[in-house]
Amino acid sequence: MQTNYYWSDDWSEEFYIKLAKAGFISTTYDTKDGLVLLPELQFSYAILDFKNLHISKKVKKLLNKNDCQLTFNSKLHEVLEKISIQHKDNWLKGKYVELLKNLHKNKMDDFKLISVELNLKTTNELIAGEVGYIIGKTYTSLSGFSSKDKRFNNYGTLQLVLLAKYLKKNNFSFWNLGHPHMQYKKQLGAEIINRNLFLNLWQNEISKHSTKELIEQYN
């Protein structure tokens, strides 16, 4: 209980999925011998219970504007590329990117890697998106991006709100937003819970549900 970070040179899909099911969120770390997988069992987590979803006035205006649509798994490669471009110190690279692409291709009954895309209806331009995974009736975010064009101010938050609404509509139990340190997660309505509470909640939820019926929506 005193340790949060671990490392491994095992890049297999099976190992990654076992880590995810145990509650780890994995990133990467550069060493002198190359890139390693960096699974973390966090000390605290940002968890969104959908009844706590907060929608700002600015995002409500964008919802009423209705000029975007949310899609799934149609632009994974573009989402990954835009994440890499936007984040200077990006951990989502190399073997990790290839692992996510392989996980995305494979159809498994209990785990699904997905991409989420916010597109302009008129041009189909990708203006915000993220990658994450479904286990049971939980969704976990890994990383995302949003356009820095001033025309699209608050569209990154719009993508989060639309995704939260979608997850709620499809009876997901909660959204695991990972690290609690970013202010936007609290502004969205996420609650910060410690590791013990998270693991009890997590293990209870993923043991209750089969992911198969949810996964079929995304294939």
N, C-alpha and C positions, 0 to 999 in steps of 0.2 A: 504493500500500500504506500510505500515511500517512493516508488519509481513510476515514471510515466513513459519515458522513451526507451525503445528497444531498437535493435537493427538486425537486418538479415540480408543475405545474398540470394535468398530463395525468391525467384520471380514467377513461380508457378501460379496458375489461376487457382488451383485447389488451396494453396496456402493463403493466398490473399482473401479468399472467401471465408476460410476458417477464422482468420483475423477479424474480418468484418462482423461475422456472426458473434464473436466473443466481445464485441464492443469497441475494438480498436479502430481508429481512423489512421490510415497509412499515408505518409508523404514520402519524400526522398531526402537524401543527404549526400553531398559530394565528399568523397574521401580521396586520399592520394592513390588508392588502388581502384578508384572508380565509384560509380553511383551505387548506393545501397538503399534498400527499402527501410523506411523509418516508421514502424507502427507505434502509435501512441495510445495509451490508455489514459485519457485526460483526467486531471484532478477535478474539473468541472465542465459542464456541457450546457450549451444554449438549446433549449427544447421549446418548440412552439406547439402549444395546445391550441387547436384552431379556433376555439371559442374566445381566445385572447387576441386574435388577429386585429391589429390596429391599422387602419387605412387613413392616411393623411388627406387633407383637403386637396392638395396638389395631385395626388394619385387618384382621388375620386373624380377630378376633372378629366384626367386621362382615361379613366374607365368609361366615363360618359362620352368622351371623344370617339372611342371605339375604333381607332385606326390601326390596331395591331391584333395579331392572333398568336396564340401559343401553340407550338407544335412539339412533338417528341420524336427523337431519333431520325430526323431527316437531314441534320447537318452536323453530325458529331465531329467530323474532321475540321470543319470550319470553326466550330465552337472551341475545340482544342487549340487551333491555330491562334484565334483571337485572345484566348486566355494567355497564351505564351507571349504574344505581342504586348499585351497590356501590363502584365506583371513583370517588373524588371528582374526581381529575384524569384524566378518561377521554379517551384519544386516539381511541377508537372512536366516532365521532360524525359527524353531518352527511353530507357526500358520501361518506365512507368507508363508513358503514352502508348507504347506498343502493347503492354499488358491490358490497358483499358480498351484498346481497339479489339483485342482478342476476346475479352470478356463481353464486349458489346455484340460480337458476332455469335457467340455461343448461346444456345437456348437451354437454360437450366431451370429446374422446377422451384428452386428456393433462393435464387439470387438473380438480380437483373441490373446491369449497368445501363443507365439511360443518359441521353442528352436532352436538355430542355431549351427551346429556342423561342425568342420573341421576335416576330417578323412584322414588318410593315405590310399592311394588306395591299397597298397599291403597287409596290415594287418587289415584295418578298425579300427586302433587305433585312439581314440579320442585325439587330441592334442591341440585343442582350441575350445572355444564355448561361447555362451551367451544366456541369456533369455531376452525377451522383448515383446512388444505387438504392434499390428496393429490396428489403428483406421483410418477409411477413407483411404486415400492414404499417411498416415504418419506411420513411424515406430519409436518406442521409445525403447532405450536400458535401461535395469535395472542393470544387472551385468554380468560379464564374467570372464573367466580364460584363461590362456595359459600355456602350458608345460614349465617348467623351465629346462628341459633337453637341454644341449648345442647343441645337434643335431637339435633342433627345434628353434634356434634363429630366430627371425623375423616372425615366423609362426603365432603368435598372430596378428601381423599387417596384415599378409596375409589374415587371416580370416576376418578382418575388410574390407579390400579392396575388397575381393570377395563378401562380403555381400553388400557393396556399389554398386558394378557393377550389382549385381542381382536386387537390389531395383531400380536402374536407368533403367535397361532393362524392368522391369515390371511397369514402369511409376509411381513410387512413387514420391510424391512431394518433400519430404525432410526427413532427418533422424534426430530425436531429440536425441542427445547424452547426454542430461542432464547437470550436473555440468560442468562449463567451466574450472575448475582449473587444470585438468590433461593435461599435455603437448601433449600427443599422439593425442588428439582430434584436436588440432590446427595443428599438423603436418599432420594429415589426410586431412586437408583443411576446417575444421569447422570454421564458423564465430560465434563470441560471440555477442549475442543481448540481450538487456535489457528486463525486464518483459513486459512492455507495447507493444513493438514491437512483442515479442513472442506471447502474447495473441491475438493480432490482426491477426497475421499469422496463429496461431493454430485454432482459432475459424472459420476463413474464410475457411481453408482447410477441417476441419472435417465436416463442414456443406454442403460441395459441393458434397461429394462422399458417395456412399454406400460401405460398407466394404464386403458385401456378396460375390461378385464375386472374390475378392482377397482371402477371407478366404477359398473358395473351393479348392484353390491350396494346402492348408496345412492340409486338413483333410484326 
